[in-house]
Amino acid sequence: MARVTDERTYYTIPIGPTHPSLKEPLQFAFDLEGERVVDVEIKPGWNHRGVEVLGMKRNPLQTLYLAERICGICSVSHLIAFSRAVENALGIPVPPRAEYIRVIIAELERIHSHILWAGVAAHELGFDTLLHLTWRVREQVMDILELLTGNRVNYALVTIGGVRRDITKEQEPLVRQALRYYKDLLEMLVDAFLHDPTIELRTRDVGVLSYKDALELMAVGPTARASGVKKDIRVDQPYLAYPALELSPITPDLFRPEIHGDVYDKIIVRLLEIEQAIGLIEQALAKMPEGEIGHATKEEMTELLVQIKEREGEGIGRHEAPRGELFHYIRFQADSEIPILWKVKCPTYSNLMSYRPMFQGAQIADIPIIIACIDPCIACMDRVIVRRDGREEVWTAEQLLAKSWEKTRRLKG
C-alpha cells in the first residue's frame, strides 16, 4: 500500500506473523520511505494458548509442569517466579541450600540462553558459520543441565518450597569443568562477535534505544542495560541466594567507553553476562551450605496440599530471567487448593514497545537483526485478544487502571 504526503511516497509493508526472520508469530506493519523505516506498528496476539486459565483449574503442584512450559528456553525462570509467588502467598519457607541450587540452575540457563541468542543473531546477519559454532559450544551447558536435572530442556527441578534434586559432590567437579570450558571460550566469542568488521558494520548504530527511551518505555533485562539503565532484579530486590553473591548490573561501558544503546551494545551485555554467570555459579558452589533441599519430602506432598488448602493470600514472584524481569502473581482463597487468579508478565511484553524507536530511521536490511536484538519470546508473552461486537476497543491508561482497581476490589470481596 502506498500513500503520498507532502510530495513524498510512503509504503506500508507487512512482515509476519509468519516470516523467515521470525521464529515465532508476531506481525509488524512498517511505514517506509524508500529503504528507510519511518514508523512501525506492532501487532502481537497470534499465539494464545490459555495457559493462565488452565493454571486456575489445578493445584500449584500440578501447575508447576504447566508454568515450566510457558517457555522452553526460560523454563526454570518461570518455575522460580511461579514457586516464589506461591511461597510468598502462603508463607512456605525454602531451605538455604535449595536457594543456592536455584541460583546455579538459573545461571546455567542464562549461559545457555545467551549463547543461543548469539547464534540466532548471527543467523539474522547471514553469518551461519557463527550460528553453527555457537550452537555447538552450547551443547556443553545443556549436558550439564541434563546431568544435574535429568533433562536438557524443561528441567522439572524447582518445586514449591525447594528443589527436587541435590547437587552431589560427584557432580560438582563436572560443573566446574564446564565452567572452565566457557571461561576458555569467552575470548574466542568476544573476538568473533565484537571484533569482526562485518558484524560491527551491521550492528553499530543500528537499532538504537536511548537511555531516555529505555526508561520511559520501561525496557528490562539486557535490552535496558545495553542502553545504560542499571536495572536488575537480582540487585534491586535481591532474592534466593543472590544477596550473598558479588553481583552488579552489566552495561556496555565495561567494554567500550561510550554507551550507544545499539545492537552492538546488546551483544556486549549478553557476552559479559555469560562471564558474570560463570562467576556467580562458582561463588554459589563455594558458599552453598549443607542441609535440606525442600520444605516437604516427596511423601509429605499431600500434607503440603492440605496446608495450601487451609491458607489464603496473594503473592508475587519476580526473577531476572535471561531476557529481563519475569513476574508471576497468584491469589488463593481458603478452603481451596486451586488459585483463583494467576497472571504472568514476561520480559518480552515489557520490551515490545522498545521496537518503535529502534526501528525508526533503520534500513529494511536491518529489520531482522533489530527484531532479534531484544531476544523476543512470543510464546511467553501472548495471552488473548478481545473484540466487542466485532470491533477492537482502545482503552486509555486511566481506564485500564480503573478496571484493575475494580478487579482487585472484587477479588478481595
N, C-alpha and C positions, 0 to 999 in steps of 0.2 A: 504494500500500500504506500502511495506517495502523496505528499501534500506540499504545497508551495506557500512559503511565508516570507514576506519581505525579499522577494526575488531569489530566495534560497529554496532548494528542494530537499525535503526530509523524507526518508524512507523508514518504515517500520518493519523490522524483520523478527519473526518469532523464532525462538530456539527452545526446544523441549515441548512437552515433557519427556519425549524420547529423542535422544541425540547422541552421536558417538562420543562427545566430550562429557556427557553426563552419565555417571554410574548409577544414579537413582533419579526418579521422576521429579522434575522441577521445571517450571516454564518461565521464560523471560520474553519480554517484548522490547526490543532495542529500537530506539529512535536514532537514525544515522544521518549524518551529512557527509556524503561520500564514504570514506573509510573510517570516519571518526564517530564515536558514540556520543550522542548529545545527552540522552537520558535513557533510563530503563525502568520498566515496570516488572516487578517480581510477583509471580503467581504460584504460590505453593498450594497444597491441598489435593495432591494426586495419589496419596499413599496412605489413606486412613485404614487402620487395622482394628480399631476398637479395643486397644489394649487396656485402657483405664477402666472401661465398663466391665471387661472380663475380670479385672482385679477386684472389682467391687461385688463379685459373686462367689468369692472363695476366701479362705483364711490366709493370713500373711505367709505361713509356711508353704502353702500351695502357690502363692503369688510370686515367691522367690524365683521360680523357674520361668515365670512369665516376664518378670522385671528384667531378668538377665538377657532375655531375647529381644528386648527393645532395640538393642544394637549389638552386633556381633563383635565389633572392634572394642567398644567400651563396655563389655559385658560386666566385668567386675565393678566398674564405676557405677553402673545402675544398681548393682547389688549392694554396694556400700551405701549409696544415698538412700535406697529404699529401706535397708536394715536400720540405718541410723534414724530415719523418720519414725519407724515403728518403735525402736528402742526409746527415743525421746518422748513419744506419745504415751508410752505405757510404763516408763521408768524401769526398763530392763537393763541391768548392768552388763558390761563387756569386760572380760579379764584383760589385764595389760598385755599379756603375750599375744592374745588374739588381735589387739590393736596394731602391734608391730607386724604381724603376719599380713594383715590387711594392707598396710603400707607397702610391704615388699611386693605383694602381688600387683597392687595399683601402679607402682613404679615400673615393674616389669612390663605391664600393659602399656605404660606411657612410651617406653622404649620401642615396643612393637608397633604402636600406633604411629609414632613419628617417623619411623623408618618406612612403614607402609606408605604414609603420606608423601615422603620424599620420592618414592618410586612413582606414585601417581602424578606428582608434579613434573617429574622428568618425562613421563609419557605425554602429558599435555603439551610439553615443549617440543615433542617429537624426538626425544632423546631416549629411545627404547633400550639401548645398551645399558644406560644407567638404571633404568627401571628394573631390568633383569638382575643387575648387580645388587641393588638394594634389597630386592625381594629374596635373593639367595642368602644374603647375610642375615636377613630377618628370621631365617629358619632356626638360628641358634636360640633366640629368646623364646620362640614358640616351643622348642624342645624342652627348655627349662620349665616353662609354664605347664607343659604336659607332665614333666617329672614331678612337679610339686602338687598338681591338682588332678591329674589323670586325663585332662582334655587340653587340646590345642586352642579351642575356641569354646566359649561358654563353660567356665571352669567349675561351676557348682561348688565353690569353696566357701563363700560367706553365707552365714545363716543368722537368724535372729539371736542376738546375744553372743556372737562369737564367730568362729570358723569351724569347718568340718574336719580339716586335716592340719596336722602339725608339720613344721619343717624340721626334719630329723638331723642329727649330727652327721649322718652319712650323706645327706643331700647338700649340706652347706658347702663342702668343697666344690661340688659341681656347679653350684650357683656362682661362687667366686670365680671359678674358671671361665664361665660365660661372661662375667663382668670384665675380666681381663681381656677377653676376646674383643669386646666392644671398645674398651679403652684403646687397644692397639689399632682398632679400625677407625676411630674418630678422625685421626689426622687425614686418612685417605678420603673419608666422606666430606670433610671440610674442604679439602683440596678439589674434589670432584664437583662440589656444588657451589663453592664460594670463590674459587679461583679460575673457573672455566670461563673464557671470554664469551662464549655463546650464551651460557646461562646468565652471565652478568648483563649482556646486551638485552636479553629477553625479560629480565626481572627488575633491573634497576629503574627506578622512577616509573614503574608500571603498577597499576592497582594501588595508588597511594591513598592511605587513610590517615588523615592528620590526627594529632593528639586531641584537638578540639572535637573533631567529628567522632573519634572513638569514645570520648566521654559522653557527648550528647546523644549518641546512638546506642550507648550502653553496651559496647562490644565487650567480649570476655575472652579469656584464655590467650593463646599466642597471637590471635588477631588484635587484641587490645595491647598486649605487651610489646608487639612489634611497632606500635605507634608511640611507645614510651609510657603507657599507662601501667603503673606498677600495681596491678590488680591480680591477686592470687588468694583464693580462699584458704589455702594451706597456711598462709602467712597472716592474712587479715583476720581470720577467725579460726585459729588452729584447732585441730581435732585429731582423732586417732592418736598415733604416736608422734605426729609432726612437731608438737611443741618441744620435744626432747631432741630434735634434729636441727642441724645448721641448715638454714634454708632462706633464700631471698629471691624475689621475682627476677626473672631473666629478661633483659631488654637489649636491643641491638648495640647500644653504646658500649657494651662489654667487648664487642668485636671490632667495631669501627667508630670513629669519633662522633659522627652525626647520626641522628635518627631521622629516617625519611618516611617510615611507615609504608614502604612499598613491599612488593612480593619478595624481593631480596632480603629485606629485614625479617620477613616471616620465616624464610629459610634459616636465617641466623638463629632466631629464637628457638626453633624446633631442634636444630642440631645441638645448641648449647644445653637445651633441656634434656637431651639424651645423656650428655655428660653429667648433668646435675642428678638425674635419676640414678645413674650408676653410683654416685657418691651417697645418695640417700639410702640405697639398698645396703651398701657397705656399712653405713652408720647403724642402720636398723639391725643388721645381723650381729654387729658388735655389742649393741646395747640391749638386745631383746632378753627380757627376764625369763626365768623358768616359771612353770605354773600351768594352770588350766587354760584351755583354748576355747571354752564355751560356757555359757550360763547354764545350759542344760545338756545332759548327755543324750544320746540317741534314744535311750529307754525313757528319758524324762520329757520327751517332746509332747506327749499327751498332757502332762501336767502343765507345760508351758502354754498350751492352748487353753487350758482351764483358766490360767492366770490372765491371759488375754481377754477371755470372755468376761471375767469379773471386773475388769478395769475399763475406764474410758478416758479419752483425751485426744489431743491433736498434737502432731509433731512434724518437724521438717528435717530433712536430711540434705546437707549440702556437701558436694565433693568437687574438687578441682580435677575434672576429667581431662584427658589429653586435649580436647577441643575447648575446654573452659568450664565455667561453673555449671554444674548439674544440680537440679533442685527437685526434690520429691516432697510432697505434702500428703499426709494421711490423717484421717479422723475416725475414731472409734466411739461407739455408744455402748453403755453397759448392757449385759445380757446377750451379747453377740460377739462372735469371733470374726465376723465379716465387717470390714471397714465400710462406712457409709460414704466416704469420699477418698479418692486417690487421684492426685494430679502430678504430672511430670512436666517440668520445663527444661529443655535441653539447650546446650550451648549454641547449636545452630540457629535456634529460634532467636536467641539474643543477638547473634551476629548477622542475621539475614539483611537488616537494613543498612549494614555497612557496605553492602554491594553498591548502593547507589552512588556515593561519592567516589568509590574505587573505579567504577565503570565510566563516569563522566570524563570525557576527553580521551579515553582509551581508543586504540585501534581495533578493528574487527579481529585481527590475528591474535590480540591479547585476551580475547574473551575466555577461551578455555582455561588458561592459567589463572586468571582472576577468579573464575568460578571455583577452581580447585584451591585457591590460596587460603580460604577460611576452613578448609577440610570439612565440607558440608556433609552432614548425615541426615538425609531426609526421612529415613525410616524412624529415627529418633524424634524428629520434630513434628511431622504432620499428625493432625488429630482428626478434625472434621470441618466441613464447610456447611454453613446454614443458609438456606434461602427461605424467604417468606413470600408465599403467593407467587412463586416463580421469579421473584426479584431479589437481588442482593441488597442488603441494607448496610449503610455506612454509619457506624456509631462513633461519636466523639469520645475523647478520653474521659470527659466528665460523665457521660452516660455509662461507659464501661465501669468506671469507679463506683457509680451509684448502684449498678447491678451487682458488683462484687460485695458491697456493704449489705445489700438486701439479701444476698445468698448466705453470707456469714451469719446475719441475724436469724435467718430461717434455720440454719443448721444448729445454732446454739439454743434454739427454742425460745 
